[in-house]
């Protein structure tokens, strides 16, 4: 619900703060006092184009802000926006604001963060509905008419079943498009892929093979250096020109320590360690000797390895920076080529699945349509009866259907249609010319849909145009009934409507220092009785009017 509206330097309003309550609120005042200014200010919060002429004379800017209380489920557009912008409601409150400047620019904030006009429009239209300016009315939207009809007709189960099948159908279409694109790409590349696969398979590379070959080439290229080093090491360990060797010296040292250990047992540990070292060094010597004896320089092997390495380098240059990338390319290319060969079969299977899925989808769409048509007939009759009590005794109201392309919400387009005067064709309510007729039609629809309409705050203007007497009382009763489920705000000139409200705001105009100011305040008690009396006879102090006003207010209670 709308809790608070603040208006600064907008038209004749300098500074105004209006508190709104739940239930039924009326806004009254003399003609020309500025009641329409409130609608103009609210229209800015609905995303209406900003006009610099609305800025109060002598001011550089004007601003309008509103605080809404979200009591139950967060509306979809608002929820999506809060999640996207990483924002949250504070104690269930939402603050929106808009400022317009003389240079034609405007700024919008939602929860204190800058937002776009589209964001503001999408969010506020879920919270606020004005039945006066046709562009603002949510029920003039065909999509919203369908959504409301689904709630009214308890179509949620059938709709969910349809939407589940719709998502399956769309997923199959997506897969088909992907397969078709891949197949087309594969066909264009087929000759190249066959050549690439053949070239790679002939070489038959292994991951990291190039690094291993590089190491082998390095060893063969350093044959002479390695051979000399190993020969010197073996010679030093096993024999030398002086007739002694490292191994024989270690053997003699071990024997001497054995003799010494007999006299001093503390030396036995050194003797044992020396024996272990001798065994390890002897093993090293034998391994080096075997490696030296096995060494064989082969120019042919070097050429073979270098040739293999060159092949691998060419593959890496053409198909990937590494052999791993080359092997991945081979696998992907093989899959593409297989798709070219088997793709037509897969696509044919998908097309059959899509056709079956579409048949089932249309079956569920037809079931949903039948349920909607039953609901539309019932709703149409209910609205038509309400219109008769609202002074449109010969009005006809119906909901027409058109078949649309397959969409997420079904294959139905709906239109709420009316004929207000006999002899005229029935037309969509958005094409109804009379503002009063449109407002009463919207009132009839909304009272019929009061449990289905998710917009929490409803504002009516011109709902009393051209009516009076019993019709005006009926309109008042319908508005009062609607206020049990919605916050209802009505701009009216009729005392019979104003007296039924829970709250009343009085709009007045005064002149100070040759400047006009519009003022808004809540009235009750004697002030409200006087305003009702003024609305009855134009004289707020007439004894008869005051008594009549008192009687009307007492009847409300």
N, C-alpha and C positions, 0 to 999 in steps of 0.2 A: 504494500500500500504506500501511497504518497504521504509522507509524514510532514515535510516542511518544504516550502517554496520561497526562495529569496530572489527579489528582483531589484536591480540597481540601475538607475538612469536609463530606463527603458520606456520610451514614449512619454506619457505624463507621470509615470511613477519614478520618484526620486530614490527612495529607499523603502523597501517593503519586505516584511517577513511574515509569511502566512503559515500557521500551524493547522494541519488537517488531522481529523480523527477518523476512526472507522465508521461505517454506516453511511448514512444519507446526509450530504451537505448541500445546501443551496447557496448560490451567490446572487444577490439581488442589488438593486440600486436604480436610480433615475436613468432614463435613456441618455446616452452620451457621457455617463459618469466614468466609463472606462472598463466595463466588465470584459469587453472583447480583448483588452490588453493582456488579461491573464491568459486567455487562449493563445494569443500571439507569443507570449513568453514561453508557454509550454510547447508550442510548435517548434521553437528553437531546440528544445531538448529532444524533439522527435526527429531532428536532422533536417528541418526545413532550411532553405536557403536564407542566409542572413542579409537583411537590408539595412544599409547605413541610415536610412531615413527613420528607422525605429529608435536610434540613439537620441536621448533627450537633448533638447536644444541647449547649446553651450557646453556640452560634455564631449570628451574625446572617445569614450567607450561606454558600452552597456554590458551588463552581465546578468545571467540567470543561472541559478543553481537549485538543485532539488535533492532531498534525501528520501530514499525509499527504504522501507523495511521489508525484507524477504523472509516471511514467516515459515514457509514450507520448502518445497523443492525449488532449487535454483533453476531458473529458465535456461534452456539449452544454449542460446547465444551468449548469455551472460556467463554461464559456466565455462564455455569454450574460451571466452575472452579472458576470464580470470586465470584459467590454467595456462593459457599462452603467455600472458604477461606476468605470471608468477605473483598474482595478487590474491587477496582474500577479503571476504566481508568482515567488517568489524562489528561484532555483536549483531549480525544479521543486517547491518545497514549498508546501503550503497549510496555513494555521493557522486553526482554527475554535475558538471558545470560547463557553461559556455560563455565566452566573452567575444563581443564584436567591436571592432574599432572603426574609426572614421575612414581609415585608409582601405577599408574593404576586407581586411583580414580578420580571421576569427580563430580562437583557440578553444580546444575542448579538453577537459580532463575527466577521467573516470577513476575514482578512488585515488585522486591526487596525481595520476599519471597521464601525460599527454596521450590523446587518442584521436582517431580519424572520425570524420563525419559518418562514414559507413558503419564504424563500430558503434557510435552513439545511436544511430538510427536502428540498427539491428537489436541492440539491447533494450532501448526505451520502448520500442513497439511491442515487446513482450510484457512490459510493465504497465503501459498506459495506452488507452484507446479513446480518441476524441470522436464523438458522433456529431459532426457539424461540418468539418472540412474533410471532404471525402477522401483526400489523399492520405489521411492519417488513420483511417479505419481499418483495423486488421481484418475484419470480416469481408472487406472488399477484395481481398486477395483470394484467388481461386484455390491456391495451395492451402491456405489457412481454413477456408470453408470446408475443404475435404478433411483436413485434420480434425476439425471440430465435429464434423459429421461422424467420423470414426469413433470418437469418444462417446458421442450421444448414442450411437447405435451399438455400442459394446462390441466393436469390430476388432479389438486388440488381438484376440487369439488367431483369427483368420488372417489378420494383417501380418502378425509375426510369422505365421506359417508361410505366407507368400514371400515375405522378405528373406526368409531363410533360403527358399528355393531361388529367389532372385540373385542372392550372393553366390550360390553354387553355379547358376547359369552364367553370371558375369565372370566367374573364375575360369570356367571352361572356355569362354570366349577369349579371355586373356591368354590362356595356354595355347589356344589355336593360333592366335596372332603371333605369339613368340615362336612357335614351331614353323609357321609359314615364313616369317622373316629369316629364321635360321636356315630353313631349306633354300630360300632364294639366295641367301648369302653363300651357302654351300655349293649351289649349282654354279654360281659365278666363279667360285674358286676351285671348282672340281679339278680342272687340268693342273692347276698349280699345286693343289694338295696331293694329287697322285705323284707328281714329280718330286715334291718335297719328302713325302713318306718313303718313296723308293730310294732317294738319295740318303736319307738318314738310316734306313734299315740296312743298306749295303755297308755302311760304316759300322753300324751296330755299336754306338757309343755306350759306355757305362759311366754312371755318375762318379766324378772325381778321378776318372781314368787318366785325364790329362795331367793331373798333379803327380800321379804315380809314375807315368812315363817320363815326365820332366825330371824326376828324381833319378830314374834309371839312366837317362841320357847324361845327367850330371856326373854319375859315377863312372860311366864308360869314358867320358871325356877327360876325367881325372885319373885314368888308369895308371899312368907312369908314376904320378905322385903318390897314389895309394900303395902301389907295389913297392916302391922304395921305402916308404915309411914302415910297412909291415915287415919287410926283409930286415930292416935295422932293428925293429923291436924284437923279432924272433931271435936274431943273432945275439942281441944283448942279454936276453933271458937265458938262452941255451949254451952259447959258447962265445968266446972273444979271442982276439989275437994273443992276449996274454995267457991264454990257456984256462982262464977261470970264467965263470958265468954267474949271473945273478942267482940262478937256481942252486948251483953247487955251493956258492957262498952261504946262501940261506941254510943249506943242508949242514954245512960245517958249523955254522953258528948255533944251530939247533942241538948238535951233538955236544958242543962245549957247554951249553946251558944245561943239558941233561946231567953232565958230570958235576957242574956246580950245584945243581939242585939236590944232589945226593948229600952234599955237605950242608947246604942251606935250603931247606924245604920252601922257604918264602919265594924262591926263584922259580918254582915249578910252574906258577901261573904264566910267567913270561915265556917259559919254554913251550907251554901249550899254545899260547897265542901265536908264537913264531911258527909252530907246526901248522896251525890253521892257515896262516898267511902263505906258507910254502905250498900247501895244497891248492889254495885259490890261485896263486900266481902260476903254478904248474898247469892248472886247467885253462887259464887265460892263454898261456903259451901254446898249448895244444890247439885251442880254437883258432888262434891267429895263424898257426902253421897250416891248419887245414884250409882256412880261408885263402892263404897265400898260394897253396898248391892248386886250389880250385880256380884261381883267377885266370881268365883267358880273354885277351883283348880281341874283339871281333868288329872289324870295320863294317861287315855286312849287317850285324845286329844293330850297330849304331845308326846305319842308314835306314834300317827297317823302323826303328823306334822314332827317328826324326820324321820319317814319312808318315807314320801313324799320327804323330803329334800334329803335323801339318793338316792332315785330314780333319782332325778334331777341331783345330783352330778355324778352319773354313766353315765347319758346321756352326760353331759359336758365333762367327761373324754374320752368318746368314739367318740363323734361327734363334739366337739367344745369347746373352752375355756369358752364360755358363752352360756346362753340359746338363745340369739339372733342368735349366730352362729349355734346352733342346729336347730333352726327353719328355717334358711337359707339353711342348709344342707338338711332338709326335703323337702323344696320346690324344690331345684335343683335335688334331687334324684327322686322326683315324676315326674319332667319334663323329666329326662333321661329315666325313666321307661315308660313314655307315648311315648317317642320317639321310644323306642324299639318296642312298640306295633303299633305305627302309622308311624314309620320311613320308612318302606318299601314303603308305599303309597306316602310319600313326595319325596322319592328318585325317584320313578317311574315318578312322575310329573316333577321333575327337568330334568330327562333324556329326556323326551319328549320335554321340553322347549329347551334343548340344541340341540336336533336334528333339531328342527324348526329354531333355531338361526343359526345353521351351514348351513342349506340349504339356508337361506337368505344371509349369509356371502359369500358363494360360488357363489351365483347369482351376488352379487355386485363385487366379485373378477373377475368374467367373464366379466362384463361390463368394469371394469378397464383394464383388459387384452386387450380387443378389442381396447380401446382407445390407449393403449400403442403400440399395433402393428401397428396402423395407423401412430402414431408418429414415430415409429422405421423405417417404410418403407420410410417415407419422409426424416428423418434424414440420413438414409443410402444412399439414392440417392444423397442428398446434399453433404455429405462427399466424396462420390465416385467421383463426379464431381470436387470437389476441389483437390482431389488427382491427377487427370489428369493434372491439371494446375501446379502441384508441381513436375512434372517429373515422375509420376507413372501412365503413360497413360493406362496401362492394369490392373491396380489394381482393385480389387473387394472388396467392403466393405458392410457389412450387420450386422444387430443386431439379434441374435438368442435368442429364448426363451426356458426355461425349467420350468417345473412345480415343485414347491417346497412345503414343508409343509406350513400350515397356519402360516403366520407371520404378524407382525404389518403393514408392508409395502405391503402386498399382498401375492399372491401365485406364483409369477413370479420370476425366476432367469433370468438375461439377460447377454449376452456376446457380446462385440463389436468385430467383427471378420473381418479379412482381408486376402486377398491373393495378395501379392505384385507382384508375377511372375506367368505367365501362366503355367499351368500344375501341379502346387503345390496345395495341399489342402488348403481350407480356414481355418484359425486358429484364436484363440483369439489374440488381439493385444499384450497382455502380453507375448505371446510366439514368437513374431517377433524377429528374431535374430539381424538384422542390426540396429545399433544405429541411422543412418541417416534416414532409412525408418521409424523407430519408431517415431523419432522426427517430421518428416513430417506428419505422420499419426496423431500424437497428435495435430499438428498445424491445420490440416484439421478439426479434430473433434472440437477443441476449437474455431476455427473461426465460425464453424457452430453453436456452442453452446454459442457464446459470450454473449448472454443475459441470458443464463441459468446457466452458470458456475459461482458458487459463490466464487471460489478462486480468490482473487484480484490480486495477483502477479504471473506472469508466466515467468519462466526462461527456455530458449531453448539453448541447446548445440548440436552440431553435426547436426543441421538442414540443414547446407549447405554441408554436406558430399556427395561427388560424383556428385554435380550438378554445373551448370554454365549457362551462356547465358540467354536465355529467361526464363528458369525455375527458375534461381536465382532471376530474377526480379519479377517473380510471387510470390516466397516465400517472398521477401521483401515487396511486396504490401499486401500480406495476413497478415504479421506481423504488418505492419503499420495500417491496418484496425482493427486488434485485439486490438491494443493499444488505440483505441478510447473508449473501454469499460473496458480495463484492463491495469495494469502496465506491460509492456513487457520488459524483459531484455534478450538479446541475445549475446552469445559468438560466434563470427564469424571470418572467414578468408576472406570473400568475400566483395570487395569494393561495389558491387552493393547492398548488404544488408546493410552494414554500412552506406552508404550515405543516406539511407532512414530514418535513426533514428533521433529522436529529440535531443538526447544527446549521447555523445561518451566518453567512459573511455578508457584510454590507459594504458596497463600493460607493464612494462619494467623491465629489470633485470640489476643490476650493481654489480661490485665486489669492495669491500673496505676492505683493510687489510686482503686479502685472504678469505674474507667472501662474500657470495652471498646474495643479497637483492632484493626482488621483490617490485616494486613501482607501485602505481596506482594513476592516476590523471585524472581529466576531461580536455578535450581539446576542443578548438573551434578555429574559424578563421583560420589563417595560419597553426597553428599546426595540426588542423584537416585535412586541405587540404593536408599537407605533409604526414600524416598517410594514408589517402585514396590513395595517389599517391604510397606510399610504397606497399600497398596491391594490387595495380594494376600491378606494374612491378617489385617490389623489390627495386626500387630506388626512394627515397622520394624527390630527387632534380632534377630528369629528367623533362625538360621543357614540353615534351609531356605528361608525367604522371601527372604533376601538372595541366596542362590545362584540361586533361580528368577528374581529380578529381574535379576541379572547376566546370566543366560542370555538373557532377553528383550531386554535392551539390546544384547547382543552380536549377536543375530539381526538387530536393526535395522541394525547396522553392516554 
